[in-house]
Structure formats: structure tokens, C-alpha cells
Amino acid sequence: MRAVPIRANKETRGTGLEYLLDVRDLRVYFAQPGAASREAAPLRAVDGVSFHVGRGDVLGIVGESGCGKSVTCLSILRLVQSPPGIYAGGEINFDGMDTLTMDKHQLRALRGSRISMIFQEPMAALNPVFTVGQQLCEAIRLHKRISKPEIEALAMDMLRQVRIPDARRVFDSYAYTLSGGLRQRALIAMALSCDPDLIIADEPTTALDVTIQSKIMALLRKLREETGMAVILVSHDLSLVSESADDILVMYSGRVCEYAPVAEIVKNPLHPYTLGLIESRPSGKERDGRLRAIPGAVPSLSDRPEGCPFHPRCDRASARCRAELPPDVALPGGHMVSCWQYAT
């Protein structure tokens, strides 16, 4: 493991290379399938998303399924298949390089080396016909010029570093013979194997029981402290993210509705959607044992409403909310909200 770098002071960071990752006005669309839809407008999966991640920082991206979280993260590594995906605009600047303009050789060198991704379903991410050890060694071989014995020794060391007690057994095992928790730890070991500067963890605790979820999140926090890597943590669970993140980005229907330091989001949520996510969390104080739910559902990409996309589910919606898309409003404390309530 490398030494922990000194983190930049958030108050002194500005623009450019002071951010490890700087995403600006990202737009990712999907062409509608079928001959009858060729002339139809593309579906706006990610529609003007901007955020940044400092070196060693943790950004939480939160929202319900279908809000554009995973597409946003896949776009950082240009993993959205094109077609049907369309990179319609924006910039993704990683350490001064725009990944949207990289050629395939540059992308191959970046993926898994400087930016790694932990996918939400280990059984889909791990190949069932190769052992965990074979896949881990292959990931290392692609990015490090070291001998075969050194590769295997490093692979074993990575399995131990993610707190797998019987590393040799897991190294020699196929993914389908392991528990969900061990498969997820194996994926984390693979993601860390080449000392990345940034880890993207897309729903890393999906389908795991509560006890294992807690252990996986504690592991990620510990590894972040030990390595100094930056992390993008994607989840639908605001409680889970708020325990680890420095900043939180709340997404809804492909757009950013709120973006602020974690303390601001938790103590002073501004957007009605963020407030709904917070109030729907179990607190032990629910009336009649019932959680407060947000009515309705996230609209489909082909049926996004006019104006603010959240207005059909919002009890504060005005006529303006129904007709016009709200602007991004910058407020004190590094707080950004996209809501007409705060626009002057």
C-alpha cells in the first residue's frame, strides 16, 4: 500500500488540476430503439450534471433507481455503449485529461489503473469460468510490468488487505462457490490491485444482508484512510452514504437537484426530494410504525414531465415548477440547489 498523501484544504481548492475529477455539464443520451423512433428525440439519461472530487475525498451520489447515477459513473470511464448511448456534451476532466476525448488506447491504460470501478453485482462482474485468482492476476498483469510470481504474490496480498481470512482458498475458488460478502471483497481487491487514484463504487452493498453491508462499508472507509484514494460512492441509501462521504450529490431524473457538503445535506436539506429521502429513513420514531414515503415514482426517460422533473411528486410545486426547469442556485456553505423556492 502506498503512503497517504496530504489532502488539499477544501477552503483553498479552486478549479483545474486542484480537483482530481472535474465533471462539467455532462450530457449522456440514448437513442430510442426501433425504426419508428429514429426521428424521435433521444432519451436524456444524464442531463447537464456537474460535480468535482478532490484528491482523497469521498463523493456520495444518491437517488432512486432510474435517476442516472450509474450512467453518470459509467460515463467517467466511457463504459456507456455507443450506440445506443450518445455522449452529447460536457467534459470529464481527470487529472487534467478529458476522458471524453481519449482514444481507446488511452482509455485502456486509464481503466483499472488510475480509475477502478466496483460494480453493484459481483456475480455479473466476475467471470464464472475463471477462478478469482486468475481474474485478479490478469487485472494486475494488464497494468504492471512484473514477473508472474510477483503478480501472484501481489494478488494474494490484495486479498489479505481486504480482510479475507483464508486468502488462498478464495484465490483458488470460482465466484459461484463464494458468499456474497466474499465476492464483493474479491471485487474490491481487484479494484485496488493497481493503486488507483479514484475508486467508483456503484451500489457496493446491493443484495448483501445488513451485517455484511456494514462490514463492506467499514472496509471501504479503512482502505480509503490507508491508501488516500478518492472514492465516488453510489447508493439509493442516503444514511449509508452520509456515514462516509465528504460531499453529497442528489440526483433525480438525470439531473442534479442538490449538491453540498454532507453536514449541510443532513442538517439543512433544501430540495423537497432530498428532504423526502431523509424523512423516509428508519429513525425509530415513526408514527404507527410506518415510514413516510415519497408518493409516486421516478418518471421514465420517455415520459419526463415539463418543468421541474420532481413536480408531480412535490407537495410544494407551483405553476412555475410545472412549466419551467429551475436554475442551479448557489448558496452559502458550498450549497447548490435546483429549485424555484430559492431562485431570486
Order of alpha helices (4+ residues) and beta strands (2+ residues): beta-beta-beta-alpha-beta-beta-alpha-beta-alpha-alpha-alpha-alpha-alpha-beta-alpha-beta-alpha-beta-beta-alpha-alpha-alpha-beta-beta
